[in-house]
Amino acid sequence: MKSIITGCPAKGKTEGSVTIFLIMVLAFVFLFTAVLIDYARIAAFNVQEERLARASIRSVMSSYHVELRERYGLFAFGDSDGDMLLSKVLNENLHKSGRGDTFNLLPFALESSSLEWSRPLGSYDVFRHQILEEMKYKAPVDFALELAGKFKPLSGVMAEASRATELLSKLQPLYDEREENLDLMLERRSQAAESGRRVLLWIMNPPGDSISAHLLGSMQAAADIPAQYSDYLGKYYEDLYRDSKKPAKYTYQLALYQSRTSEMLSRLPSLLTTFHEEHGQSMEEAKDALNKAQQLNDRMRDVLAASRISGVNLADDPAKDWDIPGNSGEISAESLKKLHEQEDALILSSADISSMENGLFMQQSAYESIEPTVTGLSGVLHEALGVNGDSYQMISSVLGASHVVDNYYKKYGKKGSVIASDLAFLEEHRSSDKARKQVEWEAKSKLGEVRALLDKIRMLGSGAAASMERYQILHQFYEDNVSFNNGLESQSSDKSEVSSDPYAAGSSAMKDIDGIYAAMSGIMGGARDRLFQTEYSALYFQHFDVSKLASLALNSLEDTSELTDQLDPRAQELEYILYGFHNPAGNVAAAYAEIFAMRLSIRTMEGFIEKATLGNPLAVLAAALLYGIQHAIQDMLQLCEKDAIPLSKYMPAQLTYRDHLRLFMIMHGGGEVQLSRMLALIQLNTGINPAERNTYVSSDIKLQMQLWFLPGVVKMLNYTAGFPGEVQGNKYLRAVKADYSY
């Protein structure tokens, strides 16, 4: 028995060892399985929580402001309480069904939830982003088909017309000033010769080819001295050889002759001095005028050369790269190109200037021969004070001096032959100046009509007190938004004036049309942000009813009450966005002025083609501007009556009042100041402050789940496995963030 007990174990003990071993294995497996189950539940919990967070935040943001969406295509959170919506959505998703026999593998419970709002709609970046999203499919098609396609055929000829207008508008004042100086030069040359007329009349009055002898008497000129000298000698010798018993008969007359001769000769030095000073001053002024004319002529040559170097030609057509078809064929610019060839005729050649300088030199030389001749005459005539004078020599000297001075006067005086010849030379290239001046006067008169109408439009706002109050409210909203964005308030547009000078008005109009083509080229080249903002403005904001101005344009409007409703900011929103005047009529006047300028540029282009046969480039420009102004006025009347006008005489495509505003927005809109104006209008129309309406929310949601097995082990594993949540007691908690933006 003893050996059996010690040599081999008992059968019962062996079976017990196996049972304990199996229990240990099963306990380990159970532990592993339990932890694995909770681990799987945690992973599922995390996934479900993230899904729930995203779903709940979407549910919250579905409560957008309906009026903003329907009226302006914008999204911003509405008037609901976001925290309450979030709690409601979460609780409804976590709510258990009414059945008691269900098994809930992931028993969620809400620990806490909160929302953080940001990115208000009133912010430039947010507002611009929503505009881009709203318009990215609409704007490119609308713009290309409605506007760019209409303007493409005109681009080449408008570029030529713009170049011609800019160049000739620069040359015109230089040309006129040059001609004024050339006229001044001739006037001063003539004035210099006229200053010697008193010397001429002193010598012989009137000038003649002979001097007849006559009795002693009064002396009107130096020629009377030799004319009376023979009588003087006769009376002198008669007294000398008289009867000694008789008194001298002619003593008084002889003394009077000598006195008059001395007095006549004494006047000559002062006359010569005055002649010298006045002649010298006039000739100096003539030289200065010619020098100024030469400088102006050089400036004209430089302007012309610079224009030809940097000017636009058909090869630089701004629309040549637009990937759209035009509405019809291009307009020929041959007549404008031929005008280039005539521009050189406005410049005086170096030979012309040299000829004028030579004329001054010849006149000065002619003058310099006068003084010694006249001074020598004085010495000869002094012999008349004695009895040994040579009457023939004195007469010859007087006639010689008179001829020299009179010849100078006849050449260079007011109607002098040389001055007339030089004036005829100048008039040769002024063949159309008088007609041009008349055309300029007519153009100024027509521009005066436009300016008067603009003044009438501005005066409409004086009786719109209610509209003015709303504009003041609008201005406050605008300033608040600028301040909210830390922006700089911009001045109102300066487009509400039309120059009274046809050349300035035409040049400014051409620059504007160049700006429109440049802006459209930028858009067609891919710069779309400005286009989106422009088209958004035109789509969602009201513009002025231009038909209301028809009676005013015809000067037949006596009662302005029918315009009262159109003076409210809600009736001219697009004009306000574009120009920014905070008064009832300023924006309408600015729109009218800018549309007129655009019509002027297009019609002036037509005028260049119609008036090209006039030849002189400045005459062509003046006639083209008058044509442009007259037809632009008619265009404005037609626009007010029909709300549409043909783009050009050569291009029947119609442009509405709204189309013009869209073009101007493309040209000088699209900035932050226009965003503030739109946001101010939205606040005025809806009562909603965009700066207080958020478009972005971040939620912070914290859920909990009860652990089934060994929370301590799970907590321990969390330190190594890096669960995103935390374990508190027998609960697993996790915070998750979800973001959403319109």
C-alpha positions in Angstrom: 0.0 0.0 0.0 2.7 2.4 0.8 4.5 1.9 -2.4 1.3 2.4 -4.4 0.6 5.7 -2.7 4.1 7.1 -3.2 4.9 5.6 -6.5 1.8 6.8 -8.5 -0.7 9.5 -7.8 -4.2 8.6 -7.0 -6.8 8.7 -9.7 -9.0 11.4 -8.1 -6.2 13.9 -7.6 -5.2 13.7 -11.2 -8.7 14.6 -12.3 -8.8 17.6 -10.0 -5.6 19.1 -11.4 -7.1 19.1 -14.9 -10.2 20.9 -13.6 -8.3 23.7 -12.0 -6.2 24.1 -15.1 -9.3 24.4 -17.2 -10.8 26.9 -14.9 -7.7 29.0 -15.1 -7.7 28.8 -18.9 -11.4 29.6 -19.1 -10.9 32.6 -16.7 -8.2 34.0 -18.9 -10.3 33.5 -22.0 -13.3 35.1 -20.3 -11.1 38.0 -19.3 -9.8 38.5 -22.8 -13.2 38.1 -24.3 -14.8 40.5 -21.9 -12.1 43.1 -22.6 -12.4 42.5 -26.3 -16.2 43.0 -26.2 -15.9 46.3 -24.4 -13.1 47.3 -26.7 -15.3 46.5 -29.7 -18.2 48.4 -28.0 -15.9 51.4 -27.5 -14.8 51.4 -31.1 -18.4 51.2 -32.3 -19.3 53.9 -29.8 -16.7 56.2 -31.2 -17.9 55.6 -34.8 -21.5 56.1 -33.9 -20.8 59.2 -31.8 -18.9 60.8 -34.7 -21.8 60.0 -37.1 -24.3 61.3 -34.6 -22.3 64.5 -34.1 -22.1 65.2 -37.8 -25.8 64.4 -38.3 -26.8 66.6 -35.3 -24.8 69.6 -36.5 -26.3 69.2 -40.0 -29.7 69.1 -38.4 -29.0 72.3 -36.4 -27.7 74.1 -39.5 -30.7 73.1 -41.6 -32.5 75.8 -39.6 -31.2 78.5 -42.0 -32.8 81.9 -42.5 -35.5 81.4 -45.1 -35.8 85.1 -46.2 -32.1 85.4 -46.8 -32.1 82.3 -48.9 -35.1 83.2 -51.0 -34.4 86.9 -51.5 -30.6 86.9 -51.8 -29.5 83.2 -52.3 -27.5 83.4 -49.0 -27.3 81.0 -46.1 -27.0 82.0 -42.5 -28.4 80.5 -39.3 -31.9 81.5 -38.5 -33.7 82.7 -35.4 -33.8 79.4 -33.6 -31.8 78.5 -30.4 -29.0 76.4 -31.7 -28.2 74.8 -28.3 -31.8 73.7 -27.9 -31.9 72.3 -31.4 -28.7 70.3 -30.8 -29.9 68.9 -27.5 -33.2 68.0 -29.0 -31.6 66.2 -31.9 -29.2 64.3 -29.7 -31.9 63.3 -27.2 -34.2 62.1 -29.9 -31.5 60.0 -31.4 -30.5 58.6 -28.0 -34.1 58.0 -26.9 -34.9 54.3 -26.2 -37.8 52.6 -27.9 -40.8 51.5 -25.8 -40.1 47.8 -26.0 -38.6 46.2 -23.0 -37.3 43.0 -24.6 -34.8 44.7 -26.8 -31.1 44.3 -26.3 -29.1 47.5 -26.5 -25.6 46.8 -27.4 -24.5 50.5 -27.2 -26.5 52.2 -24.5 -25.5 55.9 -25.2 -26.2 58.7 -22.8 -25.7 62.4 -23.3 -23.2 64.0 -20.9 -23.0 67.5 -22.3 -23.3 69.5 -25.6 -22.4 73.0 -26.7 -22.1 75.1 -29.9 -19.5 77.7 -30.9 -20.6 80.1 -33.7 -18.3 82.0 -36.0 -17.9 83.4 -39.5 -20.7 85.9 -39.7 -22.3 86.6 -43.0 -21.4 90.3 -42.7 -17.7 89.4 -43.1 -16.2 90.2 -46.5 -14.6 86.8 -46.9 -17.8 84.9 -46.0 -20.1 87.0 -48.1 -17.8 86.9 -51.1 -17.5 83.1 -50.8 -21.3 82.7 -50.8 -21.6 85.0 -53.8 -19.1 82.8 -55.7 -20.9 79.6 -54.8 -24.2 81.1 -55.9 -23.0 82.5 -59.2 -20.3 80.2 -60.4 -22.7 78.4 -62.8 -24.8 81.4 -63.8 -22.5 84.3 -64.3 -20.0 83.1 -67.0 -22.7 82.0 -69.4 -24.9 85.1 -68.9 -21.9 87.5 -69.3 -20.5 85.8 -72.4 -23.8 85.5 -74.2 -25.4 88.8 -73.2 -22.6 91.3 -73.1 -19.2 90.2 -74.2 -20.5 88.8 -77.5 -22.2 92.1 -78.3 -19.0 94.1 -77.7 -16.5 91.9 -79.4 -17.1 93.1 -83.0 -16.6 96.7 -82.0 -13.4 96.2 -80.1 -10.9 96.9 -83.0 -12.5 100.1 -84.3 -13.2 101.3 -80.7 -9.5 100.9 -79.9 -8.6 102.9 -83.0 -11.2 105.6 -82.1 -9.9 105.7 -78.6 -6.3 106.1 -79.8 -7.3 108.9 -82.2 -9.4 110.7 -79.6 -6.7 110.5 -77.0 -4.0 111.7 -79.4 -5.9 114.5 -81.0 -7.3 115.7 -77.7 -3.7 116.1 -76.5 -2.7 117.8 -79.8 -5.6 120.2 -79.9 -4.7 122.5 -77.0 -1.0 122.4 -78.1 -2.0 123.2 -81.6 -4.3 126.1 -80.6 -1.7 127.5 -78.2 1.0 127.2 -80.9 -1.2 129.1 -83.4 -2.0 131.7 -80.8 1.8 132.3 -80.3 2.3 132.4 -84.1 -0.4 135.0 -84.3 1.1 136.9 -81.4 4.5 136.8 -83.2 3.0 138.4 -86.3 1.1 140.9 -84.2 4.2 141.9 -82.3 6.2 142.2 -85.6 3.5 144.5 -86.9 3.4 146.4 -83.7 7.1 146.9 -83.9 6.8 148.4 -87.4 3.8 150.5 -86.2 5.9 152.0 -83.5 7.9 153.8 -86.3 4.8 155.5 -87.8 5.4 158.6 -85.7 8.9 158.9 -87.1 7.5 158.4 -90.6 4.9 161.2 -90.1 7.6 163.4 -88.6 9.7 163.0 -91.8 6.8 163.5 -94.2 3.1 163.7 -93.6 1.7 162.1 -95.7 4.6 160.3 -97.3 5.1 161.0 -101.0 7.6 160.8 -103.9 8.2 164.6 -104.2 8.3 167.7 -102.2 6.9 170.9 -103.6 8.2 174.4 -102.6 5.7 176.5 -100.7 5.6 179.7 -98.6 6.6 180.0 -95.0 4.0 178.7 -92.6 3.3 176.0 -90.1 5.4 172.9 -90.1 3.6 169.5 -89.9 6.7 167.4 -90.8 10.4 167.7 -91.5 9.6 167.8 -95.2 8.2 171.2 -94.7 11.7 172.5 -93.8 13.2 172.1 -97.3 9.8 172.9 -98.9 9.8 176.4 -97.2 13.6 176.9 -97.4 13.5 178.6 -100.8 10.9 181.1 -99.6 12.9 181.5 -96.5 16.1 182.4 -98.5 14.0 184.8 -100.7 12.6 186.7 -97.8 16.0 186.7 -96.1 17.8 188.3 -99.1 14.9 190.6 -99.7 15.3 192.0 -96.2 19.1 191.9 -96.5 19.0 194.0 -99.7 16.2 196.3 -98.7 16.4 200.1 -98.7 18.3 201.1 -95.6 15.7 203.7 -94.8 13.0 201.0 -94.7 12.6 198.5 -91.8 13.1 194.8 -92.2 9.9 193.3 -93.6 10.3 189.6 -92.8 12.2 189.5 -89.5 9.4 187.9 -87.6 8.6 185.3 -90.3 12.3 184.4 -90.7 12.7 184.0 -86.9 9.5 181.9 -86.8 10.9 179.6 -89.5 14.1 179.1 -87.7 12.2 178.5 -84.4 9.9 176.0 -86.0 12.8 174.3 -87.7 14.7 174.0 -84.5 11.6 172.7 -82.7 11.0 170.2 -85.4 14.6 168.9 -85.3 14.6 168.8 -81.5 11.7 166.3 -81.6 13.6 163.7 -83.5 15.9 162.3 -80.8 12.9 161.5 -78.5 11.0 160.0 -81.4 14.0 157.8 -82.3 14.5 156.7 -78.7 10.8 155.8 -78.3 10.9 154.0 -81.7 14.0 152.1 -80.6 12.6 151.0 -77.3 9.1 150.1 -78.5 10.5 148.3 -81.5 13.0 146.4 -79.5 10.4 145.3 -76.9 7.9 144.2 -79.6 10.6 142.3 -81.6 11.7 140.6 -78.4 8.1 139.6 -77.6 7.8 138.3 -81.2 10.9 136.2 -80.7 9.6 134.8 -77.4 6.3 134.0 -79.1 8.1 132.2 -81.9 10.3 130.3 -79.4 7.2 129.2 -77.5 5.5 128.2 -80.7 8.5 126.1 -81.6 8.5 124.4 -78.2 4.8 123.6 -78.5 5.5 122.3 -82.0 8.2 120.0 -80.6 5.8 118.8 -77.9 3.2 118.0 -80.5 5.8 116.0 -82.4 6.8 114.1 -79.3 3.2 113.4 -78.4 2.6 112.1 -81.9 5.7 109.9 -81.8 4.9 108.5 -78.4 1.4 107.7 -79.6 2.7 105.8 -82.6 5.1 103.9 -80.5 2.7 102.8 -77.7 -0.6 103.3 -79.5 -3.2 100.6 -80.1 -3.7 99.2 -83.6 -5.9 96.5 -84.9 -3.2 93.9 -84.2 -3.7 94.7 -80.5 -7.5 94.2 -80.6 -8.4 93.8 -76.9 -11.0 91.2 -77.8 -9.0 89.1 -80.2 -8.4 86.3 -77.6 -11.9 86.1 -76.4 -13.0 82.6 -76.9 -16.6 83.5 -78.0 -18.1 84.4 -81.3 -19.2 88.0 -81.9 -22.8 88.8 -82.9 -21.7 89.8 -86.4 -18.7 90.8 -88.5 -16.2 93.4 -87.3 -16.5 97.0 -88.4 -13.7 98.3 -90.7 -11.4 100.9 -89.2 -9.8 101.9 -92.5 -11.0 105.4 -92.3 -9.5 105.8 -88.9 -6.2 104.3 -90.1 -6.1 106.8 -93.0 -6.6 109.6 -90.4 -3.2 108.6 -89.0 -1.5 109.6 -92.2 -2.9 113.2 -91.9 -1.7 113.8 -88.4 1.7 114.8 -89.6 0.2 117.8 -91.3 -0.5 119.4 -87.9 3.2 119.6 -87.2 5.3 122.5 -88.6 8.5 121.4 -90.3 11.9 122.6 -89.3 12.0 124.5 -92.6 8.8 126.3 -91.7 10.2 127.4 -88.3 13.5 128.4 -89.9 11.6 130.5 -92.4 9.8 132.3 -89.6 13.1 132.9 -87.8 14.6 134.3 -91.0 11.6 136.6 -91.3 12.4 138.0 -87.9 16.0 138.5 -88.9 15.1 140.3 -92.1 12.8 142.6 -90.3 15.4 143.4 -87.7 17.9 144.1 -90.5 15.4 146.4 -92.2 14.9 148.3 -89.0 18.6 148.7 -88.4 18.9 150.6 -91.7 16.4 153.2 -90.5 18.1 154.9 -87.6 21.4 156.0 -89.4 19.3 157.3 -92.3 17.0 159.3 -90.1 19.8 160.5 -87.9 21.7 161.7 -91.0 18.6 163.5 -92.1 18.8 165.6 -89.0 22.3 166.7 -89.8 21.3 167.8 -93.3 18.2 169.7 -92.2 20.3 171.7 -89.7 21.7 173.6 -92.7 18.2 175.1 -93.0 19.0 177.3 -90.0 21.6 179.1 -92.2 21.6 180.6 -95.6 24.1 178.3 -97.2 21.9 175.2 -97.2 21.4 173.0 -100.2 17.7 172.8 -100.8 18.1 169.9 -103.3 20.2 167.9 -100.9 17.7 168.5 -98.1 14.8 167.4 -100.3 16.7 164.4 -101.5 17.6 163.4 -97.9 14.0 163.8 -96.7 12.6 161.7 -99.6 15.3 159.1 -99.0 14.6 158.8 -95.3 10.8 158.8 -95.9 11.2 156.0 -98.5 13.3 153.9 -96.1 10.9 154.2 -93.2 7.7 154.0 -95.4 9.0 150.9 -97.2 9.7 149.3 -93.8 6.2 150.3 -92.6 4.5 149.0 -95.8 6.2 145.6 -95.4 5.8 145.1 -91.7 2.9 147.3 -90.6 -0.6 146.1 -89.9 -1.3 145.6 -93.6 2.3 145.1 -94.6 3.0 142.9 -97.5 5.5 140.7 -95.6 3.2 140.3 -92.6 0.3 139.5 -95.0 2.4 136.9 -96.8 3.4 135.3 -93.5 -0.2 135.3 -92.3 -1.3 133.7 -95.6 1.3 131.0 -95.0 -0.1 130.3 -91.6 -3.7 130.4 -92.8 -2.8 127.8 -95.4 -2.7 125.0 -92.8 -5.6 126.6 -90.8 -8.1 126.0 -93.6 -10.7 124.4 -91.3 -9.9 126.2 -88.0 -12.8 128.6 -88.3 -15.3 125.9 -89.0 -13.8 123.8 -86.3 -14.2 126.6 -83.8 -17.9 126.8 -84.7 -18.3 123.1 -84.3 -16.6 123.3 -80.9 -19.0 126.0 -79.8 -22.0 123.8 -80.9 -20.6 120.8 -79.0 -20.1 122.9 -75.9 -23.7 124.1 -76.2 -25.0 120.5 -76.5 -22.9 119.5 -73.5 -24.5 122.3 -71.6 -27.9 120.7 -72.3 -26.7 117.4 -70.8 -25.3 119.2 -67.7 -28.6 121.1 -67.2 -30.5 117.8 -67.3 -28.2 116.3 -64.7 -28.8 119.3 -62.5 -32.5 118.7 -62.8 -32.1 115.0 -61.9 -30.1 116.0 -58.8 -32.8 118.5 -57.8 -35.3 115.7 -57.7 -33.9 114.6 -54.3 -34.7 118.0 -52.6 -38.3 117.1 -52.0 -37.9 113.4 -51.0 -37.7 113.7 -47.3 -38.9 110.2 -46.5 -36.3 108.7 -48.9 -33.6 110.8 -47.4 -34.4 109.4 -44.0 -34.0 105.9 -45.3 -30.8 106.8 -47.0 -29.5 108.0 -43.6 -30.4 104.7 -42.1 -28.7 102.9 -45.0 -25.6 105.1 -44.5 -25.4 104.0 -40.8 -25.7 100.4 -41.8 -23.0 100.8 -44.3 -20.7 102.5 -41.8 -21.4 99.8 -39.3 -20.4 97.1 -41.7 -17.2 98.9 -42.8 -16.3 99.2 -39.1 -17.1 95.6 -38.5 -14.7 94.5 -41.3 -12.1 97.0 -40.2 -12.3 98.4 -43.7 -11.7 101.9 -45.0 -14.8 103.9 -46.1 -14.6 104.9 -49.7 -15.6 108.2 -51.2 -18.6 108.2 -53.5 -18.0 107.8 -57.2 -17.0 110.9 -59.2 -18.9 109.7 -62.3 -21.8 112.1 -61.9 -20.3 115.0 -63.8 -20.0 115.7 -67.5 -17.2 118.0 -68.6 -18.2 121.2 -70.4 -15.2 120.8 -72.7 -16.0 118.5 -75.6 -12.4 117.3 -75.9 -12.2 116.5 -72.2 -15.6 114.8 -72.3 -14.7 112.7 -75.3 -11.3 111.7 -74.0 -12.8 110.7 -70.6 -15.5 108.7 -72.4 -12.9 106.8 -74.5 -10.9 106.0 -71.4 -14.0 104.6 -69.8 -14.8 102.3 -72.8 -11.1 101.2 -72.8 -11.6 100.3 -69.1 -14.7 98.3 -70.0 -12.8 96.3 -72.6 -9.9 95.8 -70.2 -12.2 94.5 -67.5 -14.0 92.2 -69.9 -10.7 90.9 -71.2 -9.6 90.2 -67.6 -12.8 88.2 -67.1 -12.5 86.3 -70.3 -9.0 85.5 -69.3 -10.1 83.9 -66.1 -10.5 86.7 -63.5 -14.0 85.7 -62.4 -14.4 87.0 -58.9 -15.4 90.5 -60.1 -17.8 89.0 -62.6 -19.5 86.9 -59.9 -20.0 89.8 -57.7 -21.2 92.0 -60.5 -23.7 89.5 -61.8 -24.9 88.7 -58.2 -25.6 92.4 -57.7 -27.5 92.6 -61.0 -29.5 89.5 -60.2 -30.6 90.2 -56.7 -30.9 94.0 -56.4 -33.4 96.3 -57.9 -32.4 99.1 -60.4 -34.0 102.4 -61.1 -37.0 102.5 -63.5 -35.3 104.7 -66.2 -38.6 105.2 -68.0 -39.6 107.7 -65.3 -37.0 110.1 -66.6 -38.5 110.3 -70.1 -40.6 113.3 -69.4 -37.8 115.1 -67.6 -35.5 114.5 -70.6 -38.1 116.0 -72.9 -38.4 119.0 -70.5 -42.1 118.2 -70.2 -42.2 117.1 -66.5 -43.9 119.7 -64.3 -45.0 117.4 -61.4 -42.2 115.2 -60.0 -44.5 113.3 -57.6 -44.5 110.3 -59.9 -40.8 109.9 -59.3 -41.1 109.9 -55.6 -41.3 106.1 -55.2 -38.2 105.8 -57.5 -36.1 108.0 -55.2 -36.3 105.4 -52.4 -33.1 103.4 -51.9 -35.1 100.2 -52.4 -35.9 101.3 -56.0 -32.3 102.1 -57.0 -30.2 99.5 -55.2 -28.0 98.6 -58.1 -27.1 102.3 -58.6 -26.3 102.7 -54.9 -24.1 99.6 -54.9 -22.2 101.0 -57.9 -21.8 104.7 -57.0 -22.5 104.9 -53.2 -24.2 108.3 -52.9 -26.3 108.5 -49.8 -29.0 110.8 -51.2 -32.1 110.2 -53.3 -30.9 111.4 -56.7 -27.1 111.2 -56.7 -26.9 107.6 -57.8 -29.4 108.1 -60.6 -27.5 111.2 -61.9 -24.2 109.3 -61.8 -25.7 106.4 -63.8 -27.2 108.8 -66.3 -23.8 110.6 -66.7 -21.8 107.4 -67.1 -24.3 105.9 -69.6 -24.1 109.2 -71.6 -20.3 109.0 -71.5 -20.4 105.4 -72.9 -22.8 106.4 -75.6 -20.6 109.4 -76.4 -17.6 107.1 -76.9 -19.4 104.8 -79.2 -21.1 107.6 -81.2 -17.8 109.5 -81.5 -16.3 106.4 -83.1 -19.2 106.5 -85.6 -18.5 110.2 -86.1 -14.8 109.5 -87.0 -16.1 107.2 -89.7 -18.8 109.6 -90.9 -16.6 112.8 -90.9 -13.3 111.3 -92.1 -13.6 113.2 -95.4 -13.0 116.5 -93.7 -9.3 115.9 -94.0 -7.8 118.0 -91.1 -7.5 115.6 -88.1 -8.6 118.3 -85.6 -11.6 119.2 -87.7 -12.5 115.5 -87.9 -12.2 115.1 -84.2 -14.4 118.2 -83.5 -17.0 117.0 -86.0 -16.9 113.5 -84.6 -17.4 114.8 -81.0 -20.3 117.0 -82.1 -21.8 114.0 -83.9 -21.2 111.8 -80.8 -22.8 114.4 -78.4 -25.8 114.9 -80.6 -26.5 111.2 -81.1 -25.7 110.3 -77.5 -28.4 112.8 -76.3 -30.9 111.1 -78.6 -29.7 107.7 -77.3 -30.4 108.7 -73.7 -33.9 109.9 -74.7 -34.6 106.5 -76.4 -33.2 104.6 -73.5 -35.6 106.5 -71.2 -38.5 105.8 -73.5 -37.8 102.2 -74.4 -35.3 100.9 -71.9 -33.1 99.7 -74.7 -30.9 101.1 -77.4 -28.8 99.6 -80.2 -25.1 99.2 -79.3 -24.1 101.2 -82.4 -25.4 102.4 -85.7 -23.3 99.6 -87.2 -24.3 97.0 -84.6 -28.0 96.5 -83.9 -27.6 94.4 -80.7 -29.7 95.9 -78.0 -28.4 97.1 -74.6 -30.8 97.7 -71.7 -30.4 100.2 -68.8 -29.5 97.2 -66.6 -26.9 96.0 -69.1 -25.1 99.4 -68.9 -25.0 99.1 -65.1 -23.6 95.6 -65.3 -20.8 96.9 -67.6 -20.0 99.7 -65.2 -19.9 97.2 -62.3 -17.4 95.1 -64.2 -15.3 98.2 -64.9 -15.0 99.7 -61.5 -17.0 97.5 -59.1 -16.2 94.3 -57.4 -14.4 95.7 -54.4 -15.0 95.5 -50.7 -16.9 98.8 -50.7 -19.5 97.3 -52.9 -19.8 94.3 -50.5 -20.5 96.7 -47.6 -23.2 98.5 -49.7 -24.9 95.2 -50.6 -24.8 94.1 -46.9 -26.3 97.5 -45.9 -29.1 97.1 -48.4 -29.8 93.5 -47.1 -30.1 94.8 -43.6 -32.3 97.7 -44.7 -34.6 95.4 -46.6 -34.9 92.5 -44.2 -34.1 94.0 -40.8 -31.4 91.3 -40.5 -27.9 92.4 -39.5 -25.6 90.2 -41.5 -22.8 90.8 -38.9 -25.0 89.0 -36.4 -25.8 86.0 -38.6 -23.3 83.2 -38.5 -22.5 80.7 -41.2 -20.1 78.4 -39.4 -20.7 76.4 -36.2 -18.5 74.0 -34.2 -20.2 71.6 -31.8 -18.7 70.0 -28.7 -20.6 66.9 -27.8 -19.8 64.5 -24.9 -21.5 61.1 -24.7 -21.1 58.2 -22.2 -21.5 54.5 -22.3 -21.6 52.0 -19.4 -18.8 49.4 -19.6 -19.9 45.8 -19.0 -16.7 44.1 -17.9 -13.8 45.1 -15.9 -13.6 48.9 -16.3 -10.3 48.9 -14.5 -8.8 46.7 -17.2 -10.2 48.9 -19.9 -8.9 52.0 -18.1 -5.5 50.3 -17.9 -5.6 49.4 -21.6 -6.5 53.0 -22.4 -3.1 54.1 -21.2 -1.4 51.8 -23.7 -3.9 51.6 -26.5 -4.7 55.3 -26.6 -8.5 55.3 -26.6 -9.8 58.8 -27.6 -12.1 58.9 -24.6 -11.7 58.4 -20.8 -13.0 55.9 -18.2 -14.7 57.2 -15.1 -15.8 54.4 -12.8 -17.7 52.0 -14.9 -18.5 54.6 -17.7 -16.7 55.4 -20.8 -16.9 59.1 -21.9 -15.8 60.7 -25.0 -16.0 64.3 -26.4 -16.2 64.8 -30.1 -16.2 68.0 -32.2 -18.1 68.5 -35.5 -18.0 71.5 -37.7 -20.4 72.7 -40.4 -20.3 75.7 -42.8 -22.8 77.0 -45.3 
